[in-house]
Amino acid sequence: MVKYGLFAVFIMGVLPLPGFLFTIAGFVGGHFGIPYFKYFLAGFTGRLVRNVIYTVGVLYTLERTGWEI
């Protein structure tokens, strides 16, 4: 967290990890003085990227199988 900071928070947001690990990252980020808004923005962006990847994957799969929404 000291070396990578917000990039580590972003990666933790992208990876499908359990919620308590993301909470631990918040505690560590607070300990090292990462501002709340920057932490929130990095975490939100990471989760947004993850959910876009999931959505594109589901839509691609539905298109390939011929199912309709």
Biotite code that builds the C-alpha atoms (Angstrom):
import biotite.structure as struc

atoms = struc.array([
    struc.Atom([0.000, 0.000, 0.000], chain_id="A", res_id=1, res_name="MET", atom_name="CA", element="C"),
    struc.Atom([2.893, 2.349, 0.712], chain_id="A", res_id=2, res_name="VAL", atom_name="CA", element="C"),
    struc.Atom([4.593, 1.732, -2.625], chain_id="A", res_id=3, res_name="LYS", atom_name="CA", element="C"),
    struc.Atom([1.580, 1.501, -4.952], chain_id="A", res_id=4, res_name="TYR", atom_name="CA", element="C"),
    struc.Atom([-1.121, 3.362, -3.020], chain_id="A", res_id=5, res_name="GLY", atom_name="CA", element="C"),
    struc.Atom([-4.175, 4.171, -5.130], chain_id="A", res_id=6, res_name="LEU", atom_name="CA", element="C"),
    struc.Atom([-3.158, 1.746, -7.870], chain_id="A", res_id=7, res_name="PHE", atom_name="CA", element="C"),
    struc.Atom([-3.375, -1.085, -5.318], chain_id="A", res_id=8, res_name="ALA", atom_name="CA", element="C"),
    struc.Atom([-6.858, 0.096, -4.317], chain_id="A", res_id=9, res_name="VAL", atom_name="CA", element="C"),
    struc.Atom([-7.877, 0.177, -7.987], chain_id="A", res_id=10, res_name="PHE", atom_name="CA", element="C"),
    struc.Atom([-6.575, -3.370, -8.579], chain_id="A", res_id=11, res_name="ILE", atom_name="CA", element="C"),
    struc.Atom([-8.380, -4.609, -5.466], chain_id="A", res_id=12, res_name="MET", atom_name="CA", element="C"),
    struc.Atom([-11.562, -3.079, -6.878], chain_id="A", res_id=13, res_name="GLY", atom_name="CA", element="C"),
    struc.Atom([-11.112, -4.840, -10.213], chain_id="A", res_id=14, res_name="VAL", atom_name="CA", element="C"),
    struc.Atom([-10.355, -8.260, -8.758], chain_id="A", res_id=15, res_name="LEU", atom_name="CA", element="C"),
    struc.Atom([-13.322, -10.338, -7.568], chain_id="A", res_id=16, res_name="PRO", atom_name="CA", element="C"),
    struc.Atom([-12.282, -10.384, -3.911], chain_id="A", res_id=17, res_name="LEU", atom_name="CA", element="C"),
    struc.Atom([-14.558, -10.741, -0.887], chain_id="A", res_id=18, res_name="PRO", atom_name="CA", element="C"),
    struc.Atom([-15.725, -7.440, 0.588], chain_id="A", res_id=19, res_name="GLY", atom_name="CA", element="C"),
    struc.Atom([-13.789, -7.776, 3.840], chain_id="A", res_id=20, res_name="PHE", atom_name="CA", element="C"),
    struc.Atom([-10.463, -7.632, 1.966], chain_id="A", res_id=21, res_name="LEU", atom_name="CA", element="C"),
    struc.Atom([-11.503, -4.333, 0.398], chain_id="A", res_id=22, res_name="PHE", atom_name="CA", element="C"),
    struc.Atom([-12.419, -3.096, 3.883], chain_id="A", res_id=23, res_name="THR", atom_name="CA", element="C"),
    struc.Atom([-8.979, -4.078, 5.163], chain_id="A", res_id=24, res_name="ILE", atom_name="CA", element="C"),
    struc.Atom([-7.474, -2.087, 2.269], chain_id="A", res_id=25, res_name="ALA", atom_name="CA", element="C"),
    struc.Atom([-9.527, 0.887, 3.474], chain_id="A", res_id=26, res_name="GLY", atom_name="CA", element="C"),
    struc.Atom([-8.134, 0.563, 6.987], chain_id="A", res_id=27, res_name="PHE", atom_name="CA", element="C"),
    struc.Atom([-4.580, 0.339, 5.662], chain_id="A", res_id=28, res_name="VAL", atom_name="CA", element="C"),
    struc.Atom([-5.145, 3.273, 3.306], chain_id="A", res_id=29, res_name="GLY", atom_name="CA", element="C"),
    struc.Atom([-6.469, 5.351, 6.180], chain_id="A", res_id=30, res_name="GLY", atom_name="CA", element="C"),
    struc.Atom([-3.485, 4.428, 8.288], chain_id="A", res_id=31, res_name="HIS", atom_name="CA", element="C"),
    struc.Atom([-1.101, 5.633, 5.584], chain_id="A", res_id=32, res_name="PHE", atom_name="CA", element="C"),
    struc.Atom([-3.031, 8.854, 5.066], chain_id="A", res_id=33, res_name="GLY", atom_name="CA", element="C"),
    struc.Atom([-4.721, 8.307, 1.703], chain_id="A", res_id=34, res_name="ILE", atom_name="CA", element="C"),
    struc.Atom([-7.484, 10.934, 1.432], chain_id="A", res_id=35, res_name="PRO", atom_name="CA", element="C"),
    struc.Atom([-11.019, 9.521, 1.546], chain_id="A", res_id=36, res_name="TYR", atom_name="CA", element="C"),
    struc.Atom([-12.127, 11.007, -1.771], chain_id="A", res_id=37, res_name="PHE", atom_name="CA", element="C"),
    struc.Atom([-9.128, 9.606, -3.654], chain_id="A", res_id=38, res_name="LYS", atom_name="CA", element="C"),
    struc.Atom([-9.641, 6.184, -2.045], chain_id="A", res_id=39, res_name="TYR", atom_name="CA", element="C"),
    struc.Atom([-13.335, 6.286, -2.937], chain_id="A", res_id=40, res_name="PHE", atom_name="CA", element="C"),
    struc.Atom([-12.599, 7.327, -6.515], chain_id="A", res_id=41, res_name="LEU", atom_name="CA", element="C"),
    struc.Atom([-9.992, 4.580, -7.025], chain_id="A", res_id=42, res_name="ALA", atom_name="CA", element="C"),
    struc.Atom([-12.249, 1.910, -5.509], chain_id="A", res_id=43, res_name="GLY", atom_name="CA", element="C"),
    struc.Atom([-15.300, 3.073, -7.448], chain_id="A", res_id=44, res_name="PHE", atom_name="CA", element="C"),
    struc.Atom([-13.373, 3.142, -10.720], chain_id="A", res_id=45, res_name="THR", atom_name="CA", element="C"),
    struc.Atom([-12.028, -0.358, -10.095], chain_id="A", res_id=46, res_name="GLY", atom_name="CA", element="C"),
    struc.Atom([-15.463, -1.764, -9.371], chain_id="A", res_id=47, res_name="ARG", atom_name="CA", element="C"),
    struc.Atom([-16.903, 0.069, -12.392], chain_id="A", res_id=48, res_name="LEU", atom_name="CA", element="C"),
    struc.Atom([-14.284, -1.532, -14.652], chain_id="A", res_id=49, res_name="VAL", atom_name="CA", element="C"),
    struc.Atom([-15.010, -4.953, -13.144], chain_id="A", res_id=50, res_name="ARG", atom_name="CA", element="C"),
    struc.Atom([-18.753, -4.614, -13.685], chain_id="A", res_id=51, res_name="ASN", atom_name="CA", element="C"),
    struc.Atom([-18.303, -3.399, -17.267], chain_id="A", res_id=52, res_name="VAL", atom_name="CA", element="C"),
    struc.Atom([-16.142, -6.457, -17.979], chain_id="A", res_id=53, res_name="ILE", atom_name="CA", element="C"),
    struc.Atom([-18.813, -8.724, -16.462], chain_id="A", res_id=54, res_name="TYR", atom_name="CA", element="C"),
    struc.Atom([-21.571, -7.051, -18.473], chain_id="A", res_id=55, res_name="THR", atom_name="CA", element="C"),
    struc.Atom([-19.691, -7.252, -21.761], chain_id="A", res_id=56, res_name="VAL", atom_name="CA", element="C"),
    struc.Atom([-18.935, -10.912, -21.077], chain_id="A", res_id=57, res_name="GLY", atom_name="CA", element="C"),
    struc.Atom([-22.572, -11.744, -20.367], chain_id="A", res_id=58, res_name="VAL", atom_name="CA", element="C"),
    struc.Atom([-23.810, -9.870, -23.435], chain_id="A", res_id=59, res_name="LEU", atom_name="CA", element="C"),
    struc.Atom([-21.208, -11.584, -25.610], chain_id="A", res_id=60, res_name="TYR", atom_name="CA", element="C"),
    struc.Atom([-22.191, -14.991, -24.233], chain_id="A", res_id=61, res_name="THR", atom_name="CA", element="C"),
    struc.Atom([-25.893, -14.337, -24.786], chain_id="A", res_id=62, res_name="LEU", atom_name="CA", element="C"),
    struc.Atom([-25.195, -13.227, -28.350], chain_id="A", res_id=63, res_name="GLU", atom_name="CA", element="C"),
    struc.Atom([-23.094, -16.315, -29.108], chain_id="A", res_id=64, res_name="ARG", atom_name="CA", element="C"),
    struc.Atom([-25.685, -18.728, -27.683], chain_id="A", res_id=65, res_name="THR", atom_name="CA", element="C"),
    struc.Atom([-28.630, -17.070, -29.431], chain_id="A", res_id=66, res_name="GLY", atom_name="CA", element="C"),
    struc.Atom([-30.488, -16.249, -26.226], chain_id="A", res_id=67, res_name="TRP", atom_name="CA", element="C"),
    struc.Atom([-32.274, -12.944, -25.950], chain_id="A", res_id=68, res_name="GLU", atom_name="CA", element="C"),
    struc.Atom([-32.675, -10.668, -22.976], chain_id="A", res_id=69, res_name="ILE", atom_name="CA", element="C"),
])
